[in-house]
Amino acid sequence: MDGPVDGTKLIRKLKPELLEALMGDPEFLLQHCHASGILSNNEYNNIKDLNMRSKQKDNKHALNFLKLLKTQDMQETFPKL
């Protein structure tokens, strides 16, 4: 090995693959991160709260978000959209 592995760089490099692999059951992953001490109680509760709130958003919000992504500013800033 060339030296210690930079975990943050490795995660960023593998981010697309990790997201695709882990999105099947994010609740399971969240519980294990909490149980192993990666997340504090406060962090765990904040993430769970965000997840609950996002699930409560209705279709109107999703459509408004998609409309926002189609605006010229967003298209110029994020050309891969």
MDTraj code that builds the backbone (N, CA, C; nanometers):
import mdtraj as md
import numpy as np

residues = "MET ASP GLY PRO VAL ASP GLY THR LYS LEU ILE ARG LYS LEU LYS PRO GLU LEU LEU GLU ALA LEU MET GLY ASP PRO GLU PHE LEU LEU GLN HIS CYS HIS ALA SER GLY ILE LEU SER ASN ASN GLU TYR ASN ASN ILE LYS ASP LEU ASN MET ARG SER LYS GLN LYS ASP ASN LYS HIS ALA LEU ASN PHE LEU LYS LEU LEU LYS THR GLN ASP MET GLN GLU THR PHE PRO LYS LEU".split()
xyz = np.array([
    [0.0836, -0.1199, 0.0000],
    [0.0000, 0.0000, 0.0000],
    [0.0866, 0.1242, 0.0000],
    [0.0310, 0.2304, -0.0534],
    [0.1034, 0.3565, -0.0621],
    [0.0911, 0.4409, 0.0638],
    [0.0202, 0.3975, 0.1615],
    [-0.0009, 0.4744, 0.2822],
    [-0.1431, 0.4563, 0.3306],
    [-0.1807, 0.5324, 0.4320],
    [-0.3157, 0.5176, 0.4858],
    [-0.4216, 0.5606, 0.3838],
    [-0.5319, 0.4915, 0.3864],
    [-0.6429, 0.5222, 0.2970],
    [-0.7205, 0.6404, 0.3533],
    [-0.7521, 0.7360, 0.2679],
    [-0.8364, 0.8487, 0.3068],
    [-0.9811, 0.8062, 0.2843],
    [-1.0497, 0.7744, 0.3936],
    [-1.1866, 0.7245, 0.3854],
    [-1.2815, 0.8190, 0.3154],
    [-1.2676, 0.9483, 0.3409],
    [-1.3562, 1.0465, 0.2793],
    [-1.3386, 1.0479, 0.1280],
    [-1.2137, 1.0475, 0.0831],
    [-1.1880, 1.0470, -0.0616],
    [-1.2414, 0.9197, -0.1260],
    [-1.2233, 0.8076, -0.0590],
    [-1.2701, 0.6806, -0.1126],
    [-1.4223, 0.6790, -0.1243],
    [-1.4907, 0.7269, -0.0217],
    [-1.6370, 0.7319, -0.0254],
    [-1.6839, 0.8246, -0.1369],
    [-1.6205, 0.9402, -0.1517],
    [-1.6587, 1.0324, -0.2593],
    [-1.6365, 0.9699, -0.3960],
    [-1.5266, 0.8991, -0.4104],
    [-1.4961, 0.8345, -0.5380],
    [-1.6014, 0.7289, -0.5719],
    [-1.6448, 0.6558, -0.4718],
    [-1.7403, 0.5467, -0.4917],
    [-1.8853, 0.5884, -0.4705],
    [-1.9100, 0.7174, -0.4511],
    [-2.0434, 0.7667, -0.4159],
    [-2.1544, 0.7167, -0.5083],
    [-2.1413, 0.7276, -0.6400],
    [-2.2515, 0.6798, -0.7252],
    [-2.2822, 0.5312, -0.7053],
    [-2.1778, 0.4499, -0.6969],
    [-2.1977, 0.3069, -0.6775],
    [-2.2581, 0.2771, -0.5403],
    [-2.2113, 0.3484, -0.4385],
    [-2.2654, 0.3294, -0.3037],
    [-2.4128, 0.3681, -0.2981],
    [-2.4471, 0.4824, -0.3568],
    [-2.5865, 0.5262, -0.3562],
    [-2.6766, 0.4240, -0.4236],
    [-2.6333, 0.3759, -0.5376],
    [-2.7141, 0.2780, -0.6103],
    [-2.7309, 0.1492, -0.5304],
    [-2.6233, 0.1037, -0.4691],
    [-2.6276, -0.0218, -0.3944],
    [-2.7077, -0.0115, -0.2654],
    [-2.7019, 0.1034, -0.1982],
    [-2.7614, 0.1164, -0.0649],
    [-2.9020, 0.1740, -0.0641],
    [-2.9497, 0.2267, -0.1756],
    [-3.0793, 0.2933, -0.1750],
    [-3.1968, 0.1970, -0.1632],
    [-3.1710, 0.0681, -0.1743],
    [-3.2781, -0.0295, -0.1627],
    [-3.3428, -0.0321, -0.0251],
    [-3.2651, -0.0108, 0.0786],
    [-3.3190, -0.0130, 0.2150],
    [-3.2413, 0.0847, 0.3028],
    [-3.2639, 0.2151, 0.2840],
    [-3.1882, 0.3135, 0.3612],
    [-3.2155, 0.3067, 0.5113],
    [-3.3337, 0.2644, 0.5500],
    [-3.3674, 0.2534, 0.6924],
    [-3.2785, 0.1488, 0.7606],
    [-3.2549, 0.0388, 0.6926],
    [-3.1678, -0.0675, 0.7437],
    [-3.0267, -0.0141, 0.7647],
    [-2.9755, 0.0586, 0.6660],
    [-2.8419, 0.1175, 0.6753],
    [-2.8351, 0.2180, 0.7901],
    [-2.9369, 0.3018, 0.8025],
    [-2.9411, 0.4021, 0.9082],
    [-2.9371, 0.3367, 1.0462],
    [-3.0148, 0.2316, 1.0636],
    [-3.0170, 0.1611, 1.1922],
    [-2.8800, 0.1026, 1.2260],
    [-2.8132, 0.0466, 1.1274],
    [-2.6818, -0.0122, 1.1525],
    [-2.5756, 0.0943, 1.1791],
    [-2.5854, 0.2084, 1.1112],
    [-2.4919, 0.3188, 1.1391],
    [-2.5096, 0.3678, 1.2825],
    [-2.6328, 0.3734, 1.3279],
    [-2.6612, 0.4162, 1.4643],
    [-2.6115, 0.3123, 1.5643],
    [-2.6425, 0.1855, 1.5385],
    [-2.6035, 0.0788, 1.6310],
    [-2.4517, 0.0655, 1.6435],
    [-2.3796, 0.0943, 1.5367],
    [-2.2338, 0.0801, 1.5409],
    [-2.1636, 0.2053, 1.5925],
    [-2.2409, 0.3100, 1.6224],
    [-2.1826, 0.4309, 1.6789],
    [-2.1347, 0.5319, 1.5758],
    [-2.1579, 0.5062, 1.4483],
    [-2.1205, 0.6028, 1.3445],
    [-2.2050, 0.7287, 1.3584],
    [-2.3315, 0.7103, 1.3970],
    [-2.4226, 0.8229, 1.4199],
    [-2.4575, 0.8317, 1.5680],
    [-2.4558, 0.9527, 1.6218],
    [-2.5009, 0.9736, 1.7596],
    [-2.6534, 0.9635, 1.7630],
    [-2.7097, 0.9574, 1.8825],
    [-2.8556, 0.9552, 1.8952],
    [-2.9179, 1.0769, 1.8283],
    [-2.8575, 1.1930, 1.8502],
    [-2.9099, 1.3161, 1.7920],
    [-2.9047, 1.3121, 1.6389],
    [-2.7925, 1.2687, 1.5839],
    [-2.7788, 1.2589, 1.4377],
    [-2.8794, 1.1596, 1.3801],
    [-2.8921, 1.0464, 1.4457],
    [-2.9865, 0.9432, 1.4017],
    [-3.1293, 0.9984, 1.3998],
    [-3.1680, 1.0637, 1.5082],
    [-3.3035, 1.1191, 1.5162],
    [-3.3259, 1.2287, 1.4128],
    [-3.2253, 1.3123, 1.3883],
    [-3.2385, 1.4174, 1.2869],
    [-3.2586, 1.3583, 1.1482],
    [-3.1823, 1.2557, 1.1159],
    [-3.1952, 1.1925, 0.9841],
    [-3.3301, 1.1238, 0.9711],
    [-3.3720, 1.0528, 1.0755],
    [-3.5037, 0.9875, 1.0717],
    [-3.6142, 1.0901, 1.0546],
    [-3.6021, 1.2041, 1.1242],
    [-3.7027, 1.3097, 1.1137],
    [-3.7078, 1.3654, 0.9712],
    [-3.5917, 1.3884, 0.9123],
    [-3.5870, 1.4370, 0.7739],
    [-3.6506, 1.3369, 0.6788],
    [-3.6217, 1.2105, 0.7006],
    [-3.6771, 1.1060, 0.6157],
    [-3.8293, 1.1011, 0.6277],
    [-3.8793, 1.1126, 0.7503],
    [-4.0245, 1.1111, 0.7714],
    [-4.0897, 1.2302, 0.7022],
    [-4.0284, 1.3481, 0.7174],
    [-4.0851, 1.4679, 0.6550],
    [-4.0826, 1.4584, 0.5032],
    [-3.9768, 1.4022, 0.4483],
    [-3.9691, 1.3923, 0.3027],
    [-4.0731, 1.2950, 0.2490],
    [-4.1035, 1.1910, 0.3241],
    [-4.2067, 1.0964, 0.2821],
    [-4.3452, 1.1598, 0.2864],
    [-4.3618, 1.2616, 0.3704],
    [-4.4917, 1.3252, 0.3850],
    [-4.5191, 1.4291, 0.2763],
    [-4.4159, 1.4651, 0.2020],
    [-4.4360, 1.5617, 0.0940],
    [-4.5268, 1.4977, -0.0101],
    [-4.6157, 1.5771, -0.0654],
    [-4.7069, 1.5210, -0.1634],
    [-4.6541, 1.5386, -0.3054],
    [-4.7285, 1.4862, -0.3991],
    [-4.6905, 1.4894, -0.5394],
    [-4.6716, 1.6323, -0.5898],
    [-4.7473, 1.7258, -0.5362],
    [-4.7360, 1.8657, -0.5789],
    [-4.5935, 1.9172, -0.5580],
    [-4.5355, 1.8866, -0.4439],
    [-4.3991, 1.9301, -0.4155],
    [-4.3003, 1.8654, -0.5125],
    [-4.3210, 1.7383, -0.5413],
    [-4.2319, 1.6689, -0.6344],
    [-4.2403, 1.7317, -0.7729],
    [-4.3608, 1.7624, -0.8181],
    [-4.3772, 1.8249, -0.9496],
    [-4.3169, 1.9646, -0.9531],
    [-4.3323, 2.0395, -0.8449],
    [-4.2709, 2.1728, -0.8381],
    [-4.1186, 2.1634, -0.8418],
    [-4.0638, 2.0628, -0.7764],
    [-3.9189, 2.0429, -0.7786],
    [-3.8717, 2.0094, -0.9201],
    [-3.9446, 1.9211, -0.9877],
    [-3.9082, 1.8864, -1.1251],
    [-3.9166, 2.0079, -1.2169],
    [-4.0172, 2.0911, -1.1946],
    [-4.0302, 2.2136, -1.2738],
    [-3.9109, 2.3061, -1.2483],
    [-3.8695, 2.3158, -1.1234],
    [-3.7534, 2.3979, -1.0880],
    [-3.6280, 2.3481, -1.1595],
    [-3.6107, 2.2168, -1.1654],
    [-3.4925, 2.1604, -1.2298],
    [-3.4868, 2.1913, -1.3792],
    [-3.6015, 2.2198, -1.4390],
    [-3.6066, 2.2505, -1.5821],
    [-3.5782, 2.3969, -1.6129],
    [-3.5667, 2.4811, -1.5107],
    [-3.5429, 2.6234, -1.5356],
    [-3.4044, 2.6445, -1.5950],
    [-3.3895, 2.7557, -1.6646],
    [-3.2636, 2.7866, -1.7319],
    [-3.1470, 2.7933, -1.6338],
    [-3.1673, 2.8569, -1.5187],
    [-3.0602, 2.8666, -1.4186],
    [-3.0099, 2.7287, -1.3771],
    [-3.1022, 2.6386, -1.3496],
    [-3.0637, 2.5037, -1.3070],
    [-2.9947, 2.4291, -1.4207],
    [-3.0469, 2.4429, -1.5416],
    [-2.9874, 2.3746, -1.6565],
    [-2.8454, 2.4237, -1.6834],
    [-2.8237, 2.5544, -1.6650],
    [-2.6904, 2.6102, -1.6860],
    [-2.5938, 2.5664, -1.5757],
    [-2.6440, 2.5617, -1.4529],
    [-2.5599, 2.5237, -1.3395],
    [-2.5335, 2.3735, -1.3365],
    [-2.6337, 2.2955, -1.3741],
    [-2.6241, 2.1494, -1.3718],
    [-2.6567, 2.0940, -1.5104],
    [-2.5646, 2.1042, -1.6046],
    [-2.5937, 2.0646, -1.7425],
    [-2.6271, 1.9168, -1.7610],
    [-2.5950, 1.8331, -1.6654],
    [-2.6263, 1.6901, -1.6777],
    [-2.7723, 1.6594, -1.6470],
    [-2.8467, 1.7592, -1.6013],
    [-2.9882, 1.7363, -1.5702],
    [-3.0668, 1.7066, -1.6959],
])
top = md.Topology()
chain = top.add_chain()
for i, resn in enumerate(residues, 1):
    res = top.add_residue(resn, chain, resSeq=i)
    for name in ("N", "CA", "C"):
        top.add_atom(name, md.element.get_by_symbol(name[0]), res)
traj = md.Trajectory(xyz[None], top)
